[in-house]
Amino acid sequence: MIDKAVLVLDALESGPTTLAQLVTATGLARPTVHRLAVALVHHRLVGRDVQGRFVLGSRLVELAAAAGEDRLTAAAGPVLIALRDATGESAQLYRRQGDRRVCVASAERPIGLRDTIPVGTQLSMRAGSAAQVLLAWEDHDRLVEGLQGARFTPTVLAGVRRRGWAQSLAEREPGVGSVSAPVRAPSGRVIGAVSISGPIERLTRQPGRLHADVVVRSARQLSDALRSAADGAAGATESDPVAADRLSADGLTAAASPRRDRA
């Protein structure tokens, strides 16, 4: 039963979800999904939005704070700094929270004209290359819902999936361009977007042509770090459960840190 409850929680990671969508995402019988969702609501692990859809609950935030710093956020610092230095532009990491995307880590360009996005800033899921990345690999129903009122089109998202990165020009803010690539959990699910952003005068009308390769490499570096940490924690659990959390955190930071002997 715990495994089935985890399936429900995993399905809610991308945002508000109806009961029918939960059934499709989990592959479980509708009565089972409904029973699990109601039980999880009771324990505040799942909540309801104003439209009655299921969302991740406030208790998960409390548990995450108790467990320590989020793994992805902890690994992002050195990767974003290296990305900022390589491109000369501000770098960010976004995660989706419901109908918004939130900047959970950033490395700002120290001088000159720049696009400043402080950690904690909430932005629309309807515009910007990071929004494209966070939406592009969603299931059909969420794609259709996410495209309502969006500044980008289904054709644009198809291009994002094909290339593995997104770019935008003045979608979120006039005069600002950006390039983003997906960060994936060990399961392959897109859980974040690494981005750079700056004035179009510097990024040009084709920012992806300039910076897509390094942005994709940075996103892949974070994905690999998450996978390495998960593998290390799983191995440690078999021999020493107490050491598993420590190994996961230490291994993730080491895996994400750029090697100084590489160009």
N, C-alpha and C positions, 0 to 999 in steps of 0.2 A: 504493500500500500504506500510505503514511503517513496518507492521508485515512481509510482504513478503521480504522487503529489509533486515530485520534482519535475516531471514532465509538464505539469500544469504551470509551475513557476517558470520553467524555461520558455514556455510558449508566451508568457507575459512579458518577457524581457524587452521585446521590441515596442511595447506600448499597449494602449487600451485594446481589449479583445472581447468580442461577443462570445456567448456560449457556443454558437455554431462554429466560430473560428477556432475555439479551443478544442472542440471535437475533431476538427480537421487536422489541427496541428499536432495533437497528441496521439491520434489514432485510437483513442479509447471510446467506449460506448457512452452515449449522451447521458444516461442516468449516472454513470460512474463519474464523469466529468462534473456534472452538476453537484453531486454529493461532495466531491473533493473540494470544489471551489467554495461551496457554502461553508465547509469546515475550516478552510483556510481563511475565509473572511472572518469567521468567529474568532480566530487567533490573531487577527490583524496582519497575517502574512500576505493576504490579498485584500484589496479594497474595491470600491465601485466609484466610477466617475459620475458626472452629472447626467450622462446618457445611459447609465446603468451597466456600462461595460466593465469588465474585470480589469483591474490594474494591480501592479505590485503594491503591497501594503506598507504602512509606516513602520511596522515592527522590523522589517528587513533593514531599514535605515538604522534603527537602533542597534541591531545585531552587527551590522557592518562596522559601525563606529566602535563597538566593543571589541571586535576582532582586530582592529587596527587599520592602517591605511590601505586603501584599495590597491590591489596588485598592479593593475594597469597604470594607475596614477603614479605609483611609486617607481615604476620602470620608465615612465615617460620623460622625466627630467633630462637625463643626459642625451637621450635620442633627439628631443626637441632642440636642445642647445646646439647639437651637431648639425641639425637641419637648418637652423637659423644661420649658423656660421657658413654653411655651404652655399646657401641661397642669398644671404644678405637681407632676408625678409622675416617678419614675425612668424612664428610657428605655433600651432595650437593642436590640442587633442580634444575632440568632441565626443560626447556620448549622448545617445537619445534618451530623453525622459518624457514619455507620453507624446504630446503634440509639439514639444520643443526639443531643441538640442542645447546642451550645456557645455561650456568650455571648462574642462576639468584639469587642464594643465596648459601652460604656455611659456614661450620664451620670446620676449619682445626684442625687436631691433633696438639697439641702445641709442642710436642717434639718427637724425634726419627724419624725413617724412615717413610715417609708418601707420599701419592699421593696428590700433591697440585694442585688445579684447581681454579684459581681466578675467582671472579664474572665477567661475561662478556666474558669468554672464549667460543669460538665456536668450537664444536666438530662434528665429522661425525655422520650421521644417519645410517651408514653402519656397525658400530661395537660398542660393549659395552652393558651392561645390561640395561642402561637407554634408549638407542636407541631401544632395543628390546621391552621395555615397551611402549614407545611412538608410536611404529609401530604396535604392536600386535593386538590392537582393531580397527585398521583402516578398511575401507571398502575394498572389494576385489581388486578394481583397484589400490588403493594406496598401498595395500600389495604387489601386483605383482611388481609395480614400485619400491617400497622401497627395495625389496629383490634383485634387480639387482646389482650385485657387492658386496652384503653384506657378512660379515663374518659368519653370522648365516643363518639357513635354515627355511623353512616353518614348519618343525617338531619342531624346537626349539620354534618358536612363538606359535605353538599350545600348547606346554607345558607351556609357560608363561600364556596363557589365562586360562588353566586348573588350575594351581597352584595359580595364582594371583601375581606372582613375577618372577623376572629373575635373572640369575647370569651369569657372564662371567669370562673367564680366558685368559688373554693375548690377548684379541681381539683388544682392542684399543692401548695398549702399552705392550711390553714384560715385564713379571714379575709382572703385576698389575692385581688384581682381583676386582670384584665389585658385589654388590647385589642391586637390584632396585625394587620398587613397584609403582603402579600408584596412582596419585592424580586425583580425579574426581570432576568435576563441579557439581552443584546441579542437572543438567540434567542427570548426569551419564556419560557424555563424559570425556574421559581421556584428561587432560590438562597439566599434568606435571608428573615428575618422581622423587621420593625421592631415593637417592642412598647413599651407603657408598662405599669407595674404599681404597685399600691399597695393600701392597706387598703380593704376594701369599704365601710367607713363613709364614705369620701370619694368613691369611685368609684360608689357606689350599686349596686343590683341590676341596673342596665342601663348598664354602663360604655360600651358601644358607642354608646349614644344621646348620651352626653356628648362622647366623644373620637374616634369612628371617623373622622370627616372629616379631622381634623388628622393622625391616624396614617396614613391612606391617602395623604394628600398628601406626608408625609415619606418613605414607602416609594417613592412614585412619583418623588420627587426623586432618590433614590439610583438608581433604575432608569434615569432619564433621564441621570444623570451617567455611569453605566457605558456607556450607548449613545453618548453624546457622546465619551467617551474612546476607545471602540473605533473610531468613525468618524474621529476625529482621528489616531489611530495608523495607521489604514489609509491615510489620505491622506499622512501624513508618510513612510510606508514607500516610497511610489512615488517620491518625490523625494529623500529623505534617510533611509536606513535607520537611521543612527546616532542621528538625532534622534527617532525614533519613540517609544522608551521614555520619553524625557524629556517629550515632548509629551503622552503618555498620562497620566503621573503628574500633571503640572502642570495639564493640562486638566481632569482628574477632580476635583482639589481645588477648582479655581475653579468648576466647574459645580455642585458639591455645596454650596458655601458660601452660606448664605442672604443675599440682598441686603438691605442695611440700609435701603434706601429703600422697602421694602415693609412694610405693617402685618402 
